[in-house]
Amino acid sequence: MSVAERLGSQTYAYGEIGDTRMLTVELPRETDIAVGDKIHLKGHAGSIHLFDKLTGRRLN
């Protein structure tokens, strides 16, 4: 993860997938995560949101 920040009741983690894709993950506040950590994720398809790189519009 490149950035980990605690905001209110959530922790947001920002990182990269490969060289060209950015990922933002919302986690529970108490999640123990730090810059430089590698994490493994799985989630429900309905909870994953994809956005167009150029327009910023949501794709799904």
All heavy atoms as TSV, in Angstrom:
chain	resi	resn	atom	element	x	y	z
A	1	MET	N	N	0.835	-1.158	0.000
A	1	MET	CA	C	0.000	0.000	0.000
A	1	MET	C	C	0.888	1.233	0.000
A	1	MET	O	O	1.896	1.295	0.684
A	1	MET	CB	C	-0.905	0.001	1.213
A	1	MET	CG	C	-1.837	-1.198	1.319
A	1	MET	SD	S	-3.378	-1.273	0.372
A	1	MET	CE	C	-3.035	-1.177	-1.295
A	2	SER	N	N	0.473	2.227	-0.784
A	2	SER	CA	C	1.214	3.486	-0.870
A	2	SER	C	C	0.811	4.453	0.230
A	2	SER	O	O	1.626	5.234	0.709
A	2	SER	CB	C	0.957	4.158	-2.218
A	2	SER	OG	O	1.343	3.311	-3.261
A	3	VAL	N	N	-0.473	4.430	0.597
A	3	VAL	CA	C	-0.999	5.338	1.621
A	3	VAL	C	C	-2.037	4.570	2.436
A	3	VAL	O	O	-2.825	3.811	1.885
A	3	VAL	CB	C	-1.679	6.575	0.980
A	3	VAL	CG1	C	-2.300	7.469	2.039
A	3	VAL	CG2	C	-0.708	7.355	0.122
A	4	ALA	N	N	-2.039	4.782	3.738
A	4	ALA	CA	C	-3.080	4.238	4.613
A	4	ALA	C	C	-3.525	5.372	5.520
A	4	ALA	O	O	-2.695	6.010	6.174
A	4	ALA	CB	C	-2.545	3.067	5.436
A	5	GLU	N	N	-4.823	5.675	5.516
A	5	GLU	CA	C	-5.305	6.769	6.363
A	5	GLU	C	C	-6.583	6.375	7.075
A	5	GLU	O	O	-7.453	5.734	6.518
A	5	GLU	CB	C	-5.498	8.053	5.554
A	5	GLU	CG	C	-6.503	7.972	4.446
A	5	GLU	CD	C	-6.629	9.277	3.669
A	5	GLU	OE1	O	-6.194	10.326	4.154
A	5	GLU	OE2	O	-7.166	9.222	2.565
A	6	ARG	N	N	-6.649	6.764	8.328
A	6	ARG	CA	C	-7.829	6.496	9.138
A	6	ARG	C	C	-8.703	7.742	9.148
A	6	ARG	O	O	-8.258	8.814	9.553
A	6	ARG	CB	C	-7.412	6.104	10.545
A	6	ARG	CG	C	-6.805	4.724	10.560
A	6	ARG	CD	C	-6.342	4.280	11.914
A	6	ARG	NE	N	-5.945	2.886	11.904
A	6	ARG	CZ	C	-4.797	2.422	11.408
A	6	ARG	NH1	N	-3.937	3.255	10.883
A	6	ARG	NH2	N	-4.523	1.140	11.443
A	7	LEU	N	N	-9.928	7.571	8.677
A	7	LEU	CA	C	-10.886	8.670	8.606
A	7	LEU	C	C	-12.189	8.205	9.245
A	7	LEU	O	O	-12.877	7.350	8.702
A	7	LEU	CB	C	-11.136	9.086	7.152
A	7	LEU	CG	C	-9.925	9.589	6.380
A	7	LEU	CD1	C	-10.264	9.770	4.916
A	7	LEU	CD2	C	-9.428	10.893	6.968
A	8	GLY	N	N	-12.508	8.748	10.389
A	8	GLY	CA	C	-13.735	8.346	11.064
A	8	GLY	C	C	-13.708	6.878	11.430
A	8	GLY	O	O	-12.756	6.396	12.026
A	9	SER	N	N	-14.729	6.143	11.017
A	9	SER	CA	C	-14.820	4.737	11.377
A	9	SER	C	C	-14.202	3.807	10.331
A	9	SER	O	O	-14.308	2.594	10.449
A	9	SER	CB	C	-16.285	4.354	11.600
A	9	SER	OG	O	-17.013	4.543	10.400
A	10	GLN	N	N	-13.550	4.362	9.313
A	10	GLN	CA	C	-12.927	3.557	8.268
A	10	GLN	C	C	-11.435	3.850	8.162
A	10	GLN	O	O	-10.957	4.898	8.554
A	10	GLN	CB	C	-13.546	3.832	6.891
A	10	GLN	CG	C	-14.944	3.378	6.711
A	10	GLN	CD	C	-15.938	4.441	7.138
A	10	GLN	OE1	O	-15.602	5.596	7.275
A	10	GLN	NE2	N	-17.165	4.031	7.389
A	11	THR	N	N	-10.747	2.885	7.585
A	11	THR	CA	C	-9.370	3.078	7.144
A	11	THR	C	C	-9.395	2.941	5.631
A	11	THR	O	O	-9.997	2.012	5.098
A	11	THR	CB	C	-8.431	2.017	7.748
A	11	THR	OG1	O	-8.379	2.205	9.155
A	11	THR	CG2	C	-7.029	2.121	7.180
A	12	TYR	N	N	-8.777	3.880	4.935
A	12	TYR	CA	C	-8.671	3.795	3.482
A	12	TYR	C	C	-7.227	3.468	3.130
A	12	TYR	O	O	-6.299	4.078	3.652
A	12	TYR	CB	C	-9.089	5.111	2.818
A	12	TYR	CG	C	-10.563	5.357	2.944
A	12	TYR	CD1	C	-11.077	6.094	3.998
A	12	TYR	CD2	C	-11.447	4.816	2.025
A	12	TYR	CE1	C	-12.436	6.300	4.134
A	12	TYR	CE2	C	-12.817	5.019	2.151
A	12	TYR	CZ	C	-13.294	5.759	3.211
A	12	TYR	OH	O	-14.643	5.959	3.341
A	13	ALA	N	N	-7.063	2.487	2.268
A	13	ALA	CA	C	-5.744	2.083	1.807
A	13	ALA	C	C	-5.688	2.311	0.303
A	13	ALA	O	O	-6.626	1.974	-0.422
A	13	ALA	CB	C	-5.498	0.612	2.133
A	14	TYR	N	N	-4.603	2.901	-0.149
A	14	TYR	CA	C	-4.418	3.212	-1.559
A	14	TYR	C	C	-3.163	2.503	-2.045
A	14	TYR	O	O	-2.118	2.572	-1.396
A	14	TYR	CB	C	-4.256	4.723	-1.769
A	14	TYR	CG	C	-5.384	5.524	-1.172
A	14	TYR	CD1	C	-5.297	6.009	0.131
A	14	TYR	CD2	C	-6.534	5.783	-1.895
A	14	TYR	CE1	C	-6.331	6.749	0.690
A	14	TYR	CE2	C	-7.574	6.518	-1.342
A	14	TYR	CZ	C	-7.459	6.992	-0.049
A	14	TYR	OH	O	-8.492	7.719	0.502
A	15	GLY	N	N	-3.271	1.830	-3.174
A	15	GLY	CA	C	-2.121	1.108	-3.696
A	15	GLY	C	C	-2.210	0.932	-5.188
A	15	GLY	O	O	-3.086	1.488	-5.848
A	16	GLU	N	N	-1.292	0.160	-5.720
A	16	GLU	CA	C	-1.219	-0.066	-7.154
A	16	GLU	C	C	-1.363	-1.546	-7.458
A	16	GLU	O	O	-0.962	-2.394	-6.671
A	16	GLU	CB	C	0.122	0.403	-7.724
A	16	GLU	CG	C	0.388	1.886	-7.580
A	16	GLU	CD	C	0.967	2.249	-6.221
A	16	GLU	OE1	O	1.619	1.393	-5.603
A	16	GLU	OE2	O	0.737	3.375	-5.776
A	17	ILE	N	N	-1.942	-1.812	-8.618
A	17	ILE	CA	C	-1.976	-3.162	-9.175
A	17	ILE	C	C	-1.126	-3.081	-10.435
A	17	ILE	O	O	-1.494	-2.414	-11.397
A	17	ILE	CB	C	-3.410	-3.600	-9.534
A	17	ILE	CG1	C	-4.292	-3.579	-8.300
A	17	ILE	CG2	C	-3.386	-4.975	-10.175
A	17	ILE	CD1	C	-5.747	-3.850	-8.591
A	18	GLY	N	N	0.017	-3.691	-10.423
A	18	GLY	CA	C	0.933	-3.569	-11.556
A	18	GLY	C	C	1.468	-2.148	-11.646
A	18	GLY	O	O	1.591	-1.449	-10.646
A	19	ASP	N	N	1.757	-1.710	-12.855
A	19	ASP	CA	C	2.340	-0.381	-13.052
A	19	ASP	C	C	1.321	0.687	-13.416
A	19	ASP	O	O	1.641	1.864	-13.409
A	19	ASP	CB	C	3.399	-0.432	-14.158
A	19	ASP	CG	C	4.597	-1.266	-13.760
A	19	ASP	OD1	O	4.898	-1.328	-12.556
A	19	ASP	OD2	O	5.227	-1.861	-14.655
A	20	THR	N	N	0.081	0.292	-13.752
A	20	THR	CA	C	-0.830	1.277	-14.330
A	20	THR	C	C	-2.169	1.425	-13.635
A	20	THR	O	O	-2.926	2.319	-13.962
A	20	THR	CB	C	-1.112	0.934	-15.805
A	20	THR	OG1	O	-1.704	-0.363	-15.863
A	20	THR	CG2	C	0.150	0.968	-16.624
A	21	ARG	N	N	-2.492	0.583	-12.684
A	21	ARG	CA	C	-3.821	0.630	-12.067
A	21	ARG	C	C	-3.737	0.999	-10.602
A	21	ARG	O	O	-2.919	0.482	-9.861
A	21	ARG	CB	C	-4.521	-0.714	-12.219
A	21	ARG	CG	C	-4.740	-1.057	-13.671
A	21	ARG	CD	C	-5.972	-1.882	-13.818
A	21	ARG	NE	N	-6.307	-1.985	-15.223
A	21	ARG	CZ	C	-6.611	-3.092	-15.825
A	21	ARG	NH1	N	-6.633	-4.220	-15.164
A	21	ARG	NH2	N	-6.921	-3.095	-17.102
A	22	MET	N	N	-4.634	1.890	-10.200
A	22	MET	CA	C	-4.696	2.308	-8.806
A	22	MET	C	C	-5.882	1.638	-8.128
A	22	MET	O	O	-6.922	1.423	-8.738
A	22	MET	CB	C	-4.840	3.814	-8.699
A	22	MET	CG	C	-4.867	4.292	-7.287
A	22	MET	SD	S	-4.531	6.039	-7.223
A	22	MET	CE	C	-4.651	6.283	-5.476
A	23	LEU	N	N	-5.709	1.338	-6.861
A	23	LEU	CA	C	-6.728	0.653	-6.088
A	23	LEU	C	C	-6.957	1.406	-4.787
A	23	LEU	O	O	-6.009	1.809	-4.115
A	23	LEU	CB	C	-6.247	-0.772	-5.774
A	23	LEU	CG	C	-7.115	-1.620	-4.866
A	23	LEU	CD1	C	-8.393	-2.018	-5.606
A	23	LEU	CD2	C	-6.361	-2.849	-4.428
A	24	THR	N	N	-8.234	1.626	-4.456
A	24	THR	CA	C	-8.612	2.208	-3.169
A	24	THR	C	C	-9.483	1.187	-2.461
A	24	THR	O	O	-10.431	0.670	-3.031
A	24	THR	CB	C	-9.400	3.517	-3.358
A	24	THR	OG1	O	-8.613	4.425	-4.119
A	24	THR	CG2	C	-9.736	4.141	-2.013
A	25	VAL	N	N	-9.152	0.918	-1.198
A	25	VAL	CA	C	-9.878	-0.081	-0.431
A	25	VAL	C	C	-10.368	0.553	0.864
A	25	VAL	O	O	-9.598	1.222	1.562
A	25	VAL	CB	C	-8.976	-1.285	-0.095
A	25	VAL	CG1	C	-9.742	-2.331	0.683
A	25	VAL	CG2	C	-8.382	-1.885	-1.352
A	26	GLU	N	N	-11.648	0.378	1.177
A	26	GLU	CA	C	-12.213	0.835	2.448
A	26	GLU	C	C	-12.217	-0.346	3.412
A	26	GLU	O	O	-12.763	-1.400	3.107
A	26	GLU	CB	C	-13.628	1.347	2.251
A	26	GLU	CG	C	-14.267	1.832	3.526
A	26	GLU	CD	C	-15.700	2.279	3.316
A	26	GLU	OE1	O	-16.033	2.793	2.236
A	26	GLU	OE2	O	-16.494	2.087	4.249
A	27	LEU	N	N	-11.592	-0.151	4.567
A	27	LEU	CA	C	-11.446	-1.208	5.562
A	27	LEU	C	C	-11.973	-0.727	6.912
A	27	LEU	O	O	-12.072	0.481	7.140
A	27	LEU	CB	C	-9.956	-1.564	5.708
A	27	LEU	CG	C	-9.234	-1.990	4.427
A	27	LEU	CD1	C	-7.735	-1.900	4.609
A	27	LEU	CD2	C	-9.649	-3.386	4.041
A	28	PRO	N	N	-12.260	-1.645	7.832
A	28	PRO	CA	C	-12.646	-1.215	9.182
A	28	PRO	C	C	-11.502	-0.420	9.827
A	28	PRO	O	O	-10.327	-0.681	9.569
A	28	PRO	CB	C	-12.873	-2.538	9.919
A	28	PRO	CG	C	-13.136	-3.545	8.850
A	28	PRO	CD	C	-12.327	-3.101	7.670
A	29	ARG	N	N	-11.841	0.549	10.663
A	29	ARG	CA	C	-10.844	1.428	11.275
A	29	ARG	C	C	-9.729	0.662	11.975
A	29	ARG	O	O	-8.565	1.040	11.911
A	29	ARG	CB	C	-11.506	2.379	12.269
A	29	ARG	CG	C	-10.496	3.289	12.959
A	29	ARG	CD	C	-11.160	4.333	13.832
A	29	ARG	NE	N	-10.205	5.126	14.556
A	29	ARG	CZ	C	-9.431	6.057	14.048
A	29	ARG	NH1	N	-9.492	6.311	12.768
A	29	ARG	NH2	N	-8.582	6.741	14.791
A	30	GLU	N	N	-10.060	-0.422	12.658
A	30	GLU	CA	C	-9.074	-1.138	13.458
A	30	GLU	C	C	-8.121	-2.003	12.632
A	30	GLU	O	O	-7.241	-2.659	13.175
A	30	GLU	CB	C	-9.768	-1.993	14.524
A	30	GLU	CG	C	-10.652	-3.082	13.986
A	30	GLU	CD	C	-12.061	-2.633	13.636
A	30	GLU	OE1	O	-12.398	-1.441	13.795
A	30	GLU	OE2	O	-12.840	-3.473	13.195
A	31	THR	N	N	-8.260	-2.004	11.310
A	31	THR	CA	C	-7.377	-2.791	10.453
A	31	THR	C	C	-5.936	-2.343	10.638
A	31	THR	O	O	-5.622	-1.155	10.589
A	31	THR	CB	C	-7.780	-2.630	8.971
A	31	THR	OG1	O	-9.128	-3.061	8.818
A	31	THR	CG2	C	-6.884	-3.444	8.074
A	32	ASP	N	N	-5.060	-3.292	10.869
A	32	ASP	CA	C	-3.639	-3.014	11.070
A	32	ASP	C	C	-2.943	-3.055	9.716
A	32	ASP	O	O	-2.624	-4.123	9.208
A	32	ASP	CB	C	-3.049	-4.048	12.031
A	32	ASP	CG	C	-1.613	-3.745	12.397
A	32	ASP	OD1	O	-1.198	-2.575	12.288
A	32	ASP	OD2	O	-0.902	-4.688	12.799
A	33	ILE	N	N	-2.735	-1.888	9.117
A	33	ILE	CA	C	-2.115	-1.791	7.797
A	33	ILE	C	C	-1.182	-0.591	7.791
A	33	ILE	O	O	-1.451	0.416	8.447
A	33	ILE	CB	C	-3.174	-1.682	6.677
A	33	ILE	CG1	C	-2.526	-1.824	5.310
A	33	ILE	CG2	C	-3.987	-0.431	6.799
A	33	ILE	CD1	C	-3.508	-2.015	4.183
A	34	ALA	N	N	-0.081	-0.716	7.072
A	34	ALA	CA	C	0.895	0.372	7.011
A	34	ALA	C	C	1.420	0.509	5.588
A	34	ALA	O	O	1.332	-0.426	4.781
A	34	ALA	CB	C	2.042	0.088	7.971
A	35	VAL	N	N	1.982	1.664	5.302
A	35	VAL	CA	C	2.587	1.915	3.989
A	35	VAL	C	C	3.644	0.850	3.734
A	35	VAL	O	O	4.425	0.502	4.621
A	35	VAL	CB	C	3.199	3.332	3.951
A	35	VAL	CG1	C	4.012	3.533	2.684
A	35	VAL	CG2	C	2.110	4.378	4.060
A	36	GLY	N	N	3.621	0.299	2.537
A	36	GLY	CA	C	4.568	-0.736	2.157
A	36	GLY	C	C	4.028	-2.149	2.319
A	36	GLY	O	O	4.603	-3.093	1.783
A	37	ASP	N	N	2.933	-2.307	3.061
A	37	ASP	CA	C	2.336	-3.632	3.238
A	37	ASP	C	C	1.766	-4.146	1.925
A	37	ASP	O	O	1.230	-3.379	1.127
A	37	ASP	CB	C	1.194	-3.601	4.263
A	37	ASP	CG	C	1.669	-3.492	5.690
A	37	ASP	OD1	O	2.893	-3.542	5.915
A	37	ASP	OD2	O	0.812	-3.349	6.579
A	38	LYS	N	N	1.880	-5.443	1.707
A	38	LYS	CA	C	1.188	-6.105	0.605
A	38	LYS	C	C	-0.015	-6.795	1.225
A	38	LYS	O	O	0.091	-7.432	2.274
A	38	LYS	CB	C	2.094	-7.120	-0.071
A	38	LYS	CG	C	3.207	-6.458	-0.840
A	38	LYS	CD	C	4.008	-7.466	-1.604
A	38	LYS	CE	C	5.090	-6.743	-2.382
A	38	LYS	NZ	N	5.876	-7.662	-3.216
A	39	ILE	N	N	-1.166	-6.659	0.576
A	39	ILE	CA	C	-2.378	-7.270	1.117
A	39	ILE	C	C	-3.037	-8.144	0.055
A	39	ILE	O	O	-2.827	-7.952	-1.147
A	39	ILE	CB	C	-3.375	-6.208	1.637
A	39	ILE	CG1	C	-3.843	-5.293	0.515
A	39	ILE	CG2	C	-2.758	-5.400	2.767
A	39	ILE	CD1	C	-4.963	-4.357	0.928
A	40	HIS	N	N	-3.815	-9.093	0.510
A	40	HIS	CA	C	-4.600	-9.959	-0.361
A	40	HIS	C	C	-6.060	-9.633	-0.103
A	40	HIS	O	O	-6.488	-9.537	1.045
A	40	HIS	CB	C	-4.316	-11.425	-0.057
A	40	HIS	CG	C	-2.881	-11.793	-0.261
A	40	HIS	ND1	N	-2.388	-12.177	-1.481
A	40	HIS	CD2	C	-1.836	-11.789	0.594
A	40	HIS	CE1	C	-1.102	-12.415	-1.362
A	40	HIS	NE2	N	-0.743	-12.183	-0.111
A	41	LEU	N	N	-6.809	-9.444	-1.176
A	41	LEU	CA	C	-8.204	-9.041	-1.046
A	41	LEU	C	C	-9.133	-10.026	-1.728
A	41	LEU	O	O	-8.782	-10.631	-2.730
A	41	LEU	CB	C	-8.419	-7.665	-1.685
A	41	LEU	CG	C	-7.591	-6.518	-1.141
A	41	LEU	CD1	C	-7.722	-5.322	-2.053
A	41	LEU	CD2	C	-8.029	-6.189	0.266
A	42	LYS	N	N	-10.321	-10.139	-1.181
A	42	LYS	CA	C	-11.415	-10.802	-1.872
A	42	LYS	C	C	-12.677	-10.090	-1.408
A	42	LYS	O	O	-12.720	-9.530	-0.315
A	42	LYS	CB	C	-11.467	-12.298	-1.598
A	42	LYS	CG	C	-11.810	-12.682	-0.190
A	42	LYS	CD	C	-11.871	-14.195	-0.064
A	42	LYS	CE	C	-12.314	-14.601	1.319
A	42	LYS	NZ	N	-12.450	-16.039	1.441
A	43	GLY	N	N	-13.653	-10.049	-2.261
A	43	GLY	CA	C	-14.871	-9.335	-1.906
A	43	GLY	C	C	-16.042	-9.801	-2.742
A	43	GLY	O	O	-15.898	-10.617	-3.645
A	44	HIS	N	N	-17.184	-9.268	-2.433
A	44	HIS	CA	C	-18.405	-9.567	-3.178
A	44	HIS	C	C	-18.464	-8.674	-4.414
A	44	HIS	O	O	-18.147	-7.480	-4.340
A	44	HIS	CB	C	-19.629	-9.328	-2.297
A	44	HIS	CG	C	-19.616	-10.157	-1.057
A	44	HIS	ND1	N	-19.975	-11.482	-1.054
A	44	HIS	CD2	C	-19.270	-9.859	0.213
A	44	HIS	CE1	C	-19.848	-11.965	0.162
A	44	HIS	NE2	N	-19.421	-11.000	0.957
A	45	ALA	N	N	-18.855	-9.226	-5.529
A	45	ALA	CA	C	-18.902	-8.474	-6.788
A	45	ALA	C	C	-19.720	-7.193	-6.651
A	45	ALA	O	O	-19.372	-6.171	-7.233
A	45	ALA	CB	C	-19.454	-9.355	-7.900
A	46	GLY	N	N	-20.772	-7.214	-5.866
A	46	GLY	CA	C	-21.608	-6.028	-5.695
A	46	GLY	C	C	-20.960	-4.932	-4.873
A	46	GLY	O	O	-21.438	-3.807	-4.836
A	47	SER	N	N	-19.838	-5.233	-4.235
A	47	SER	CA	C	-19.140	-4.247	-3.412
A	47	SER	C	C	-17.932	-3.651	-4.110
A	47	SER	O	O	-17.247	-2.806	-3.553
A	47	SER	CB	C	-18.669	-4.901	-2.107
A	47	SER	OG	O	-19.770	-5.361	-1.369
A	48	ILE	N	N	-17.650	-4.103	-5.325
A	48	ILE	CA	C	-16.489	-3.621	-6.073
A	48	ILE	C	C	-16.961	-2.623	-7.114
A	48	ILE	O	O	-17.882	-2.894	-7.883
A	48	ILE	CB	C	-15.755	-4.801	-6.735
A	48	ILE	CG1	C	-15.248	-5.759	-5.651
A	48	ILE	CG2	C	-14.631	-4.301	-7.623
A	48	ILE	CD1	C	-14.704	-7.058	-6.184
A	49	HIS	N	N	-16.343	-1.449	-7.142
A	49	HIS	CA	C	-16.716	-0.399	-8.086
A	49	HIS	C	C	-15.531	-0.097	-9.000
A	49	HIS	O	O	-14.418	0.115	-8.524
A	49	HIS	CB	C	-17.133	0.877	-7.356
A	49	HIS	CG	C	-18.203	0.633	-6.339
A	49	HIS	ND1	N	-19.493	0.275	-6.676
A	49	HIS	CD2	C	-18.171	0.669	-4.995
A	49	HIS	CE1	C	-20.208	0.118	-5.591
A	49	HIS	NE2	N	-19.426	0.336	-4.539
A	50	LEU	N	N	-15.781	-0.071	-10.299
A	50	LEU	CA	C	-14.749	0.214	-11.289
A	50	LEU	C	C	-15.024	1.565	-11.934
A	50	LEU	O	O	-16.176	1.905	-12.195
A	50	LEU	CB	C	-14.731	-0.885	-12.357
A	50	LEU	CG	C	-14.523	-2.307	-11.843
A	50	LEU	CD1	C	-14.671	-3.310	-12.984
A	50	LEU	CD2	C	-13.173	-2.449	-11.163
A	51	PHE	N	N	-13.952	2.320	-12.209
A	51	PHE	CA	C	-14.086	3.655	-12.773
A	51	PHE	C	C	-13.221	3.806	-14.015
A	51	PHE	O	O	-12.132	3.236	-14.096
A	51	PHE	CB	C	-13.664	4.714	-11.738
A	51	PHE	CG	C	-14.545	4.719	-10.524
A	51	PHE	CD1	C	-14.293	3.877	-9.448
A	51	PHE	CD2	C	-15.650	5.550	-10.468
A	51	PHE	CE1	C	-15.116	3.865	-8.328
A	51	PHE	CE2	C	-16.484	5.545	-9.359
A	51	PHE	CZ	C	-16.207	4.705	-8.288
A	52	ASP	N	N	-13.719	4.577	-14.975
A	52	ASP	CA	C	-12.975	4.880	-16.191
A	52	ASP	C	C	-11.798	5.782	-15.845
A	52	ASP	O	O	-11.960	6.806	-15.171
A	52	ASP	CB	C	-13.896	5.564	-17.201
A	52	ASP	CG	C	-13.192	5.804	-18.514
A	52	ASP	OD1	O	-12.497	6.844	-18.619
A	52	ASP	OD2	O	-13.341	4.988	-19.428
A	53	LYS	N	N	-10.617	5.416	-16.314
A	53	LYS	CA	C	-9.400	6.168	-16.009
A	53	LYS	C	C	-9.443	7.599	-16.552
A	53	LYS	O	O	-8.990	8.531	-15.902
A	53	LYS	CB	C	-8.190	5.430	-16.588
A	53	LYS	CG	C	-6.871	6.073	-16.290
A	53	LYS	CD	C	-5.749	5.229	-16.849
A	53	LYS	CE	C	-4.406	5.852	-16.573
A	53	LYS	NZ	N	-3.310	5.009	-17.065
A	54	LEU	N	N	-10.009	7.778	-17.728
A	54	LEU	CA	C	-10.014	9.106	-18.350
A	54	LEU	C	C	-11.131	10.010	-17.844
A	54	LEU	O	O	-10.913	11.191	-17.593
A	54	LEU	CB	C	-10.098	8.973	-19.874
A	54	LEU	CG	C	-8.915	8.268	-20.537
A	54	LEU	CD1	C	-9.167	8.118	-22.026
A	54	LEU	CD2	C	-7.626	9.028	-20.270
A	55	THR	N	N	-12.324	9.459	-17.699
A	55	THR	CA	C	-13.475	10.306	-17.336
A	55	THR	C	C	-13.785	10.293	-15.836
A	55	THR	O	O	-14.464	11.178	-15.335
A	55	THR	CB	C	-14.740	9.844	-18.077
A	55	THR	OG1	O	-15.093	8.531	-17.611
A	55	THR	CG2	C	-14.532	9.844	-19.585
A	56	GLY	N	N	-13.333	9.239	-15.139
A	56	GLY	CA	C	-13.659	9.106	-13.731
A	56	GLY	C	C	-15.058	8.565	-13.486
A	56	GLY	O	O	-15.463	8.388	-12.353
A	57	ARG	N	N	-15.788	8.273	-14.555
A	57	ARG	CA	C	-17.158	7.763	-14.411
A	57	ARG	C	C	-17.147	6.300	-13.989
A	57	ARG	O	O	-16.291	5.522	-14.403
A	57	ARG	CB	C	-17.909	7.909	-15.727
A	57	ARG	CG	C	-18.140	9.373	-16.083
A	57	ARG	CD	C	-18.990	9.520	-17.277
A	57	ARG	NE	N	-20.341	9.073	-16.911
A	57	ARG	CZ	C	-21.362	9.075	-17.718
A	57	ARG	NH1	N	-21.230	9.510	-18.943
A	57	ARG	NH2	N	-22.558	8.665	-17.304
A	58	ARG	N	N	-18.116	5.948	-13.187
A	58	ARG	CA	C	-18.249	4.577	-12.715
A	58	ARG	C	C	-18.653	3.676	-13.887
A	58	ARG	O	O	-19.553	3.995	-14.656
A	58	ARG	CB	C	-19.285	4.527	-11.611
A	58	ARG	CG	C	-19.352	3.171	-10.953
A	58	ARG	CD	C	-20.225	3.232	-9.717
A	58	ARG	NE	N	-20.603	1.885	-9.350
A	58	ARG	CZ	C	-21.446	1.595	-8.385
A	58	ARG	NH1	N	-21.986	2.563	-7.682
A	58	ARG	NH2	N	-21.726	0.365	-8.104
A	59	LEU	N	N	-17.998	2.515	-14.006
A	59	LEU	CA	C	-18.253	1.583	-15.102
A	59	LEU	C	C	-19.280	0.518	-14.766
A	59	LEU	O	O	-19.838	-0.117	-15.644
A	59	LEU	CB	C	-16.948	0.896	-15.520
A	59	LEU	CG	C	-15.853	1.823	-16.038
A	59	LEU	CD1	C	-14.580	1.035	-16.264
A	59	LEU	CD2	C	-16.301	2.507	-17.321
A	60	ASN	N	N	-19.517	0.262	-13.490
A	60	ASN	CA	C	-20.455	-0.812	-13.127
A	60	ASN	C	C	-21.467	-0.359	-12.110
A	60	ASN	O	O	-21.400	0.664	-11.533
A	60	ASN	CB	C	-19.714	-2.032	-12.595
A	60	ASN	CG	C	-18.899	-1.727	-11.345
A	60	ASN	OD1	O	-18.586	-0.598	-11.050
A	60	ASN	ND2	N	-18.538	-2.767	-10.629
